[in-house]
């Protein structure tokens, strides 16, 4: 059965020497599609180079991550629109708010987030979302555009049941990572995901980050790879009490519907 990993940070230096091998290992595990994420505009040339090497396998985004919001200003708006016109991505992202690290100020993050929402809406593109320790500002800004947002996914969801309900009430998709595999720190999360309708769920590795804690055999470099998404799917299926094959089929179809 085909699988889609909706979060691959293939521009990371940790993939610089063996990306082809990483992708081929995943393909052998039936991971047919990969969503290649953008965190700053200077990554776009590399993203397109990878896309052109695997044209039938790669979805890709354009966007400025909240960590890099301090690089986004009024000049970034026409630049991003021109990039979209030149070569249209599958979504705008990874955009949102991250008050855990605050690499950019909260004001810079809110400005970049809202302007990129508007760019996505103006171009008819889905929004690919990141939120950490910023739920109230995040959801309030999304609600401002609720009637216009057609497709959005909250990537790497690790929040509470109440937060989950608010996202689902906005008809957003929910992305789950290998974070779900740590039973020590994620009791509420592991319980709350049972409330996710399977037609709103997608799965992801967020590779090279968030390697599953309970992976039977971890690599020496502790690097996460898309081939491990089958392990994540198995854990989610057990927690949600659904058949693993059904989960893989549904999440794959959801992913294709989202990105196309």
N, C-alpha and C positions, 0 to 999 in steps of 0.2 A: 504494500500500500504506500502511496506517495505521502510524503511529509513535507511541510513547509516550516522552516525556522524563521520567524519574523524579526529576529534581532541578531544581526551579525556585524560586528565592528571590524570588517576586513581591512580597513585602512590602518589599523593598529600596527605599531612596530613589531608586536609579538607574532604577527603573521608575515613579516617581511621576507623571510627566507624560504618559506615552504607553503605558501597559500594554495598552490595547485594541489599539493598532496593533501592538505586539509579538506579541500572541496571534494577531491576524488574519494577520500575515505568516507565522507558523508554521503556522496552519491551511491556508494556501494551499500549503504545502510538505508537506501530508499529516500533519503532527503533530496527531493527533486528541486525544491525552490528555496532560495535564501533572500531575505530582505536585508540589503546592504544600507546601513544607517550613515547619515551625515551629521557631524557635530559642528562643523564650521565650513564656510564656503571654499576655503583653500583646499579642501579634500575632494572637491567635485571632479577635477581632472582624473585623479586616481580612481574614484568611484566609477567613472565612465569607462576607464581603461579595463577595470575588472568586469563590468557589465558586457563590454564588447568581447571579452574572452569567453564568456558564458552567457550568450544572448538569450537562450531559452530558459535559463535557470535563475537569473538575478532580477529581483525587483529592487528599486533604489529610491532614496529620498534626497531632498535638498532641505537644509535647515540649519539653524544655529541653536545649539544646545544651551540650556540656561547657564551652564558653567562659562560659556563663551559669550554671554549676552553683552558684555562690555565691548565687544567688537562690532555690535550692531548699532547703526545710527541711521539717520534719515537717508544717507546715500546708499545704504544696504537695500532699501526698498526697491528702487528701480533696478539695481543690480540683480537682485533675486528674481524679479519679474522678467528681466531680459534672459537670464539663464533658463527660466522655465519656457520662455518662448522659443529659445534656441534648441532646447532638448528637454522634453517634458518628463519629469519624474513620476513615480507612482504615488507619491505622497509628500507632504511637507512635514519635516521632522528631522531630528528629534527636538521638539519644542515643548516648553513648559516652564515649571518653576522648581528650583531646588534650594531650599533654605537650610538644608543640612550642612552643606559645605560653604555656600555663599561665595563662590569664586568670583561672581559678579554681584553687584549690589542688588537688593530686592527691587529697587526702582528700575534699574537697567533690565532686570529679568522680566518684569511686568511689561515694560515697553516693548521689548523684543518679542515676547510671547503674543501680545495682542496684535502687533503689526503683522506677525507671521500668520496668525489666524486669518486676518483680513486678506493677506496675499493668497492663502489657500482657498478661501471662499471665492475671491475674485477669479481664480483660475479653475475652479471646480475640482479641487483636489482634496483627498482625505487628509486628516491631520493625525500625526503620529506623536503621541504625548508622553511626557516625562513629568512625574511629580514626586517630590520627597520633602516631607516636613513642611508642606506649603498648601495643604488641602483647601483651606478656606478661601484664600485668594485665588487658587487654581479653579475651584468649582464655580466661584462667583463670576470669574471672567468667562468661563465656558458658558454659563447660563445666559450671559449677555448676548451670546450668539446662538443660543439653543435652536431657534427656529430656522437658522441658515446652515447649521452643520449637518451634513448628510452622512458622513462616515468619519469616525474617529476611533482610535484604539488607545487605551491607557496601558502603555508598555510597562512590563516588570511590576505588576501590581503586588504590593506588599502591605496594603492598608487594612483598615478595620472593616467590619461588617457594615457599619453605617456609611462609610465612604464608598464601599462597593455598591450599596443600594443607590446612592446618589449618581454614580456613574451609569448604572444600569437603567435608572430612570431617564437618563439622557440618551438611551439607546447606543451607548458606547460599547465597543468591544473591549474585552479584558485579556491582556497578555500575561501568561504565567511562565516563570523561569525556574531554574534549578534551586532558587531560594526556597521553594516549597519543600525541598528534600531535607531541610534541617528541622527535625522535630523538636530540638531543644529550644529554639528561639521563636518558633512560628506556630504555636498552638492555636492562637486565634485565627491566623491566616489559614491554617490547614482545615479548620472547622468552617470558616466563612466561605471558602471556595465551593462548598457544596451548594451554595445558593446561586452559582453562576449558571444560567441556561447554556446548554452546550452549543446553541447556535450563536452565542455571543462570545465564545472562547477561542483564543489562539494560543499557541505554545511557542517558546523561544528559549534560546540558550543565553543570549546576550554575550556570546563569546567575543573575546577571550576571558571575560569576567564570569563570576558566579558559578564556578564549577560545582556540581552537586556534592554536598558533604558526604552523602552515603554512596557515592559511586564506588563499585566494587574494586576497581583497579585504576587508581589515579596516575596520570603521567607525572614524570619527575619534575617537569616544569610547571605543574599545577595549572596548566592552561586549558580553559574550556574550549570545546570544539563542537560544531554542529552535529557531528556523529553521535554525541551524547544525548541528543534530544529524545531518542527512544527511551532512555532511562527516565527522563523527566516525564514523558507521556505515561509511562508505566506507573510512576508515583502518583500523578494526578488522577489517573483512572482508578487506582485503588482508593484514594481519598474521596473521590466523587461517587464511588460505587457504580461505575459504568464499565462496559466492555472496552478494553484498550483499542481494539480495532475500530470500534464505533467512534471512540474519541479521536483517533488519528484521522479517520475519514471526515468527520464533521469539522475538525479544526482546519484540515487542509482545505476543504471547500469554503470555509469562512475566510481563510487567508486569500484564496484566489479571488473570491468575491470582493474583498476589501481592496486589493491592490490593482484590480483590473476594471 
